[in-house]
């Protein structure tokens, strides 16, 4: 019979718990804190500066919180700041960006998802060559294509219009999005696809009834990538549009780089934050689905 005293003194089995303040944890969390401060400190300076008046900003302490909070810089950035000949703030550019981003995102993702589905599940003669050419187009520098696209848009009567810029964003977004959708659809079990074929489902039936309901994570990845890229775009906006149809980023550049009058740093900071709010909000709302889409095959292959 075992001695109960000896049994009580027996050492517990299993892995030994790690110390909370081990050298490894201190180094890990130390690096994470430094990186977080590196990215958050500029944002903090932007926020506190946008809430100060110019007399307080001239005191020179950029890290101090505002002594008296004011939202006047935000109001001026949205509706009063001069962005060239117009002095109606970022409001015009915001709605231009919305009219550019929404159709560009919808069209590019719709076309790319069908492309990726066809390339992954419906192989045809020359599909690999087509896919290679499509991916090669994703690595051509945009600057090389600027002038030829200007000529093409001018010839079809879309140069300087929002529709022309939507077309440009749709075309340039398709290569990388096609790659994402192809790799995701290729990770779907082939037996499921074959079973649908046996049951009589065709190309569009399988796409709408099977692939789409299973593809929410990769669609979220594509939406975040496209919204971020299109909303933050400056180069295409300044080249393919005109002052009345400038997107928000071009108007922000005009506000920040204005050489007339007093340099209003609080207005500049407020305008910068307003411009970046849309992609930030979308990412924070759908961040978990973004990670799921990446982990589920968005960057495989």
KOLTOR-177814 format. One line per field, with one value per residue (C-alpha): residue number from 1; residue in one letter; chain; z, x, y. Coordinates in nm, 4 decimals, decimal comma. Example, Ala and Ser with C-alpha at 12.3 -4.5 7.8 and 13.67 -1.06 7.14 Angstrom:
BEGIN
pos [1  2]
code [a  s]
unit [A  A]
up [0,7800  0,7140]
east [1,2300  1,3670]
north [-0,4500  -0,1060]
END
This chain:
BEGIN
pos [1  2  3  4  5  6  7  8  9  10  11  12  13  14  15  16  17  18  19  20  21  22  23  24  25  26  27  28  29  30  31  32  33  34  35  36  37  38  39  40  41  42  43  44  45  46  47  48  49  50  51  52  53  54  55  56  57  58  59  60  61  62  63  64  65  66  67  68  69  70  71  72  73  74  75  76  77  78  79  80  81  82  83  84  85  86  87  88  89  90  91  92  93  94  95  96  97  98  99  100  101  102  103  104  105  106  107  108  109  110  111  112  113  114  115  116  117  118  119  120  121  122  123  124  125  126  127  128  129  130  131  132  133  134  135  136  137  138  139  140  141  142  143  144  145  146  147  148  149  150  151  152  153  154  155  156  157  158  159  160  161  162  163  164  165  166  167  168  169  170  171  172  173  174  175  176  177  178  179  180  181  182  183  184  185  186  187  188  189  190  191  192  193  194  195  196  197  198  199  200  201  202  203  204  205  206  207  208  209  210  211  212  213  214  215  216  217  218  219  220  221  222  223  224  225  226  227  228  229  230  231  232  233  234  235  236  237  238  239  240  241  242  243  244  245  246  247  248  249  250  251  252  253  254  255  256  257  258  259  260  261  262  263  264  265  266  267  268  269  270  271  272  273  274  275  276  277  278  279  280  281  282  283  284  285  286  287  288  289  290  291  292  293  294  295  296  297  298  299  300  301]
code [x  x  x  x  x  x  x  x  x  x  x  x  x  x  x  x  x  x  x  x  x  x  x  x  x  x  x  x  x  x  x  x  x  x  x  x  x  x  x  x  x  x  x  x  x  x  x  x  x  x  x  x  x  x  x  x  x  x  x  x  x  x  x  x  x  x  x  x  x  x  x  x  x  x  x  x  x  x  x  x  x  x  x  x  x  x  x  x  x  x  x  x  x  x  x  x  x  x  x  x  x  x  x  x  x  x  x  x  x  x  x  x  x  x  x  x  x  x  x  x  x  x  x  x  x  x  x  x  x  x  x  x  x  x  x  x  x  x  x  x  x  x  x  x  x  x  x  x  x  x  x  x  x  x  x  x  x  x  x  x  x  x  x  x  x  x  x  x  x  x  x  x  x  x  x  x  x  x  x  x  x  x  x  x  x  x  x  x  x  x  x  x  x  x  x  x  x  x  x  x  x  x  x  x  x  x  x  x  x  x  x  x  x  x  x  x  x  x  x  x  x  x  x  x  x  x  x  x  x  x  x  x  x  x  x  x  x  x  x  x  x  x  x  x  x  x  x  x  x  x  x  x  x  x  x  x  x  x  x  x  x  x  x  x  x  x  x  x  x  x  x  x  x  x  x  x  x  x  x  x  x  x  x  x  x  x  x  x  x  x  x  x  x  x  x  x  x  x  x  x  x]
unit [A  A  A  A  A  A  A  A  A  A  A  A  A  A  A  A  A  A  A  A  A  A  A  A  A  A  A  A  A  A  A  A  A  A  A  A  A  A  A  A  A  A  A  A  A  A  A  A  A  A  A  A  A  A  A  A  A  A  A  A  A  A  A  A  A  A  A  A  A  A  A  A  A  A  A  A  A  A  A  A  A  A  A  A  A  A  A  A  A  A  A  A  A  A  A  A  A  A  A  A  A  A  A  A  A  A  A  A  A  A  A  A  A  A  A  A  A  A  A  A  A  A  A  A  A  A  A  A  A  A  A  A  A  A  A  A  A  A  A  A  A  A  A  A  A  A  A  A  A  A  A  A  A  A  A  A  A  A  A  A  A  A  A  A  A  A  A  A  A  A  A  A  A  A  A  A  A  A  A  A  A  A  A  A  A  A  A  A  A  A  A  A  A  A  A  A  A  A  A  A  A  A  A  A  A  A  A  A  A  A  A  A  A  A  A  A  A  A  A  A  A  A  A  A  A  A  A  A  A  A  A  A  A  A  A  A  A  A  A  A  A  A  A  A  A  A  A  A  A  A  A  A  A  A  A  A  A  A  A  A  A  A  A  A  A  A  A  A  A  A  A  A  A  A  A  A  A  A  A  A  A  A  A  A  A  A  A  A  A  A  A  A  A  A  A  A  A  A  A  A  A]
up [0,0000  -0,0984  0,1761  0,1561  0,2985  0,0315  -0,2354  -0,1163  -0,1463  -0,5016  -0,7594  -1,0104  -1,3597  -1,6845  -1,8274  -1,5841  -1,6094  -1,7471  -1,5450  -1,6464  -1,6377  -1,8188  -2,0330  -2,3481  -2,2495  -2,1472  -2,4868  -2,6775  -2,5086  -2,5076  -2,8860  -2,9310  -2,7104  -2,8999  -3,2373  -3,1119  -2,9865  -3,3172  -3,5056  -3,2466  -3,1571  -3,4949  -3,4743  -3,1225  -3,2406  -3,5303  -3,3058  -3,0323  -3,2894  -3,4734  -3,1464  -3,0671  -3,1768  -3,3624  -3,0614  -2,8586  -3,1460  -3,1727  -2,8166  -2,9686  -2,7421  -2,9934  -2,7429  -2,4829  -2,4818  -2,5800  -2,2987  -2,4670  -2,7105  -3,0307  -3,3301  -3,5500  -3,7478  -3,8315  -3,9506  -4,1603  -4,3093  -4,4106  -4,5460  -4,5664  -4,6523  -4,9986  -5,2243  -5,5246  -5,6844  -5,4618  -5,0899  -4,9878  -4,7993  -4,8359  -4,8713  -5,2520  -5,2656  -5,0177  -5,2373  -5,5454  -5,3679  -5,2772  -5,6402  -5,7485  -5,4818  -5,4686  -5,8385  -5,8723  -5,5804  -5,6944  -6,0578  -5,9911  -5,7266  -5,9320  -6,2415  -6,0511  -5,8499  -6,1711  -6,3247  -6,0214  -6,0088  -6,3775  -6,3568  -6,0481  -6,1429  -6,5154  -6,6893  -7,0563  -7,3282  -7,2647  -6,9117  -6,7594  -7,0233  -6,9670  -6,5922  -6,6332  -6,8564  -6,6111  -6,3160  -6,5182  -6,5621  -6,1832  -6,1745  -6,4500  -6,2900  -6,3059  -6,4267  -6,7499  -6,8334  -6,7446  -7,0846  -7,2968  -7,0711  -7,1022  -7,4797  -7,4591  -7,2218  -7,4392  -7,7502  -7,5867  -7,4278  -7,0622  -6,9821  -6,6887  -6,5753  -6,2741  -6,5060  -6,6651  -6,3254  -6,2227  -6,5360  -6,4586  -6,0991  -6,2107  -6,4655  -6,2397  -5,9510  -6,1433  -6,1625  -5,7896  -5,7036  -5,9596  -5,7930  -5,4513  -5,5684  -5,7739  -5,4782  -5,2462  -5,4800  -5,5455  -5,1703  -5,1787  -5,1791  -5,5356  -5,4342  -5,3550  -5,7039  -5,8675  -5,6636  -5,7829  -6,1424  -6,0963  -5,9586  -6,2791  -6,1626  -6,4312  -6,4295  -6,2777  -6,0568  -5,8795  -5,8539  -5,6984  -5,4884  -5,3638  -5,4105  -5,3080  -4,9750  -4,8809  -4,9849  -4,7382  -4,5856  -4,9213  -5,0352  -4,7187  -4,7945  -5,1472  -5,0265  -4,7714  -5,0235  -5,2897  -5,0644  -4,9076  -5,2412  -5,4288  -5,1460  -5,0737  -5,4399  -5,5426  -5,8704  -6,0799  -5,9238  -6,0143  -6,3662  -6,4880  -6,3309  -6,3234  -6,0344  -6,0133  -5,9898  -5,7797  -5,5174  -5,1498  -5,1526  -5,4231  -5,2328  -4,9154  -5,0998  -5,2148  -4,8579  -4,6966  -4,9645  -4,9952  -4,9922  -4,9471  -4,6107  -4,2686  -4,2398  -4,0310  -3,8922  -3,6981  -4,0164  -4,2015  -3,9305  -3,9172  -4,2967  -4,2903  -4,0258  -4,2061  -4,5295  -4,3640  -4,1618  -4,4226  -4,4753  -4,1009  -4,0126  -4,2716  -4,1453  -3,7795  -3,8612  -4,0696  -3,9334  -3,8049  -4,1409  -4,3083  -4,1003  -4,1692  -4,5429  -4,5410  -4,3325  -4,5483  -4,8642  -4,9823  -5,0197  -5,0868  -5,4096]
east [0,0000  0,1415  0,2359  -0,0099  0,2511  0,5010  0,2331  0,1549  0,5182  0,5502  0,6459  0,3733  0,4068  0,4028  0,5966  0,7280  0,5449  0,7531  0,8272  0,6241  0,9306  1,1754  1,4460  1,2672  0,9377  1,1108  1,2854  0,9694  0,7394  1,0117  1,0449  0,6658  0,6313  0,9064  0,7473  0,4023  0,5386  0,7185  0,3883  0,1569  0,3679  0,3174  -0,0551  -0,0654  0,1119  -0,1329  -0,4386  -0,3256  -0,2057  -0,5387  -0,7177  -0,5031  -0,5338  -0,2473  -0,1371  -0,0828  0,0979  0,3422  0,4576  0,6467  0,5625  0,4216  0,3859  0,1790  -0,1979  -0,4152  -0,4828  -0,8093  -0,9647  -1,1036  -1,2633  -1,2374  -0,9400  -1,1524  -1,4408  -1,2077  -1,0334  -1,3673  -1,5527  -1,3352  -0,9715  -0,8523  -0,7522  -0,6602  -0,9184  -1,1910  -1,2143  -1,4722  -1,2319  -1,2107  -1,5849  -1,5765  -1,2798  -1,4440  -1,7475  -1,5262  -1,3258  -1,6469  -1,7646  -1,4251  -1,3722  -1,7123  -1,7504  -1,3778  -1,3879  -1,7095  -1,6020  -1,2445  -1,3457  -1,6380  -1,4239  -1,1201  -1,3267  -1,4698  -1,1206  -0,9727  -1,2621  -1,2241  -0,8450  -0,8664  -1,1560  -1,2238  -0,8925  -0,8911  -0,6292  -0,3753  -0,5015  -0,1531  -0,0150  -0,3056  -0,2466  0,1282  0,0648  -0,1928  0,0453  0,3281  0,1095  0,0972  0,4730  0,4903  0,5649  0,2636  0,4784  0,5547  0,1835  0,0830  0,1172  -0,0237  -0,3304  -0,3719  -0,3860  -0,6301  -0,8638  -0,8504  -0,9415  -1,2470  -1,3543  -1,2950  -0,9850  -1,0410  -1,3567  -1,4339  -1,5410  -1,1963  -1,0268  -1,2660  -1,1662  -0,7945  -0,8293  -1,0386  -0,7798  -0,4777  -0,6474  -0,7352  -0,3935  -0,3199  -0,6864  -0,7044  -0,4023  -0,5680  -0,8970  -0,7287  -0,5198  -0,8204  -1,0496  -0,7701  -0,7673  -1,1351  -1,1633  -1,1839  -1,4373  -1,6902  -1,6492  -1,6808  -1,9906  -2,1559  -2,0705  -2,2247  -2,5417  -2,5695  -2,4460  -2,2802  -2,0223  -2,2399  -2,4374  -2,1232  -1,9903  -2,2989  -2,4288  -2,1042  -1,8005  -1,9479  -2,0983  -1,7595  -1,5531  -1,6433  -1,2894  -1,1136  -1,3692  -1,2960  -0,9223  -0,9843  -1,2106  -0,9566  -0,6716  -0,8692  -1,0266  -0,6891  -0,5088  -0,7727  -0,8650  -0,4986  -0,4006  -0,2488  -0,0674  -0,3631  -0,5890  -0,3666  -0,2930  -0,6314  -0,8687  -0,9107  -0,9580  -1,3364  -1,2998  -0,9829  -0,9983  -0,9411  -0,5674  -0,4979  -0,6917  -0,5020  -0,1749  -0,2975  -0,3916  -0,0676  0,1616  -0,0138  0,2378  -0,0135  -0,1005  -0,0177  0,0851  -0,1971  -0,0531  -0,3683  -0,5770  -0,3175  -0,3202  -0,6998  -0,7187  -0,4684  -0,6647  -0,9962  -0,8459  -0,7215  -1,0350  -1,2199  -0,9623  -0,8894  -1,2558  -1,3002  -0,9930  -1,0954  -1,4480  -1,3345  -0,9846  -1,0620  -1,2026  -0,8940  -0,6670  -0,8920  -0,8759  -0,4973  -0,4656  -0,7129  -0,5081  -0,5046  -0,1262  -0,0633  0,0829]
north [0,0000  0,3387  0,5798  0,8756  1,1090  1,0099  1,0414  1,3921  1,4865  1,3501  1,6135  1,7094  1,5724  1,7659  2,0589  2,3094  2,6451  2,9272  3,2320  3,5354  3,7613  3,5360  3,6914  3,5767  3,7419  4,0641  4,0873  3,9923  4,2423  4,5055  4,4845  4,4886  4,7962  4,9813  4,8971  5,0014  5,3341  5,3882  5,3673  5,5230  5,8276  6,0045  5,9324  6,0772  6,3930  6,4278  6,3913  6,6326  6,8876  6,8756  6,9618  7,2681  7,6283  7,7955  8,0108  7,6932  7,5209  7,8125  7,7380  7,4470  7,1523  6,9048  6,6187  6,8039  6,7444  7,0423  7,2892  7,3823  7,1346  7,2856  7,1163  7,4219  7,2752  6,9706  7,1866  7,3999  7,0952  6,9443  7,2464  7,5596  7,4816  7,5832  7,2929  7,5031  7,7288  7,5850  7,6593  7,4005  7,1730  6,7976  6,7454  6,7537  6,5161  6,2783  6,2235  6,1982  5,9256  5,7431  5,7548  5,6222  5,3563  5,1847  5,0919  5,0159  4,7731  4,6052  4,5632  4,4514  4,1958  4,0610  4,0083  3,8785  3,6279  3,4790  3,4732  3,2985  3,0491  2,9644  2,9282  2,7060  2,4765  2,5057  2,4548  2,5419  2,5342  2,8089  2,8816  2,8647  3,1019  3,3397  3,3290  3,3898  3,6937  3,8273  3,7967  3,9497  4,2562  4,3012  4,3659  4,6275  4,9678  5,1966  5,4856  5,2981  5,2805  5,6369  5,8022  5,5144  5,5021  5,8801  5,8398  5,5478  5,7313  6,0411  5,8424  5,6847  6,0140  5,9196  6,1225  6,3572  6,1766  5,9626  5,6788  5,6753  5,6507  5,3708  5,1808  5,2260  5,1035  4,8067  4,6950  4,7407  4,5602  4,2449  4,0680  4,0446  3,9818  3,7010  3,5419  3,5639  3,4118  3,1406  3,0237  3,0336  2,8385  2,5877  2,5102  2,4060  2,0211  1,8977  1,6317  1,9058  2,0489  1,7067  1,6240  1,9443  1,8540  1,5081  1,6691  1,8698  2,2098  2,4186  2,6962  2,9667  2,7293  2,6078  2,9619  3,1193  2,8274  2,6713  2,8941  3,2297  3,1138  2,9621  3,2640  3,5404  3,5599  3,5997  3,8585  4,0567  4,0359  4,1619  4,4438  4,5653  4,5540  4,7352  4,9972  5,0751  5,0928  5,2921  5,5308  5,6109  5,6441  5,9755  5,9072  5,7938  6,0555  6,3476  6,2167  6,0958  6,3480  6,7259  6,9723  6,9261  6,5461  6,5198  6,2446  6,3187  6,2413  6,4986  6,7634  6,6726  6,7274  7,0689  7,1666  7,0488  7,1930  7,5285  7,8165  8,0965  8,2477  8,1046  7,7398  7,5930  7,2724  7,1875  7,1989  6,9911  6,7242  6,7168  6,6839  6,3968  6,2067  6,2595  6,1278  5,8088  5,7293  5,5226  5,2436  5,2377  5,1911  4,9151  4,7324  4,7485  4,6282  4,3301  4,2650  3,9134  3,8046  3,9517  3,7272  3,4271  3,4890  3,5151  3,1983  3,0066  3,0236  3,3829  3,3857  3,0170  2,8888]
END
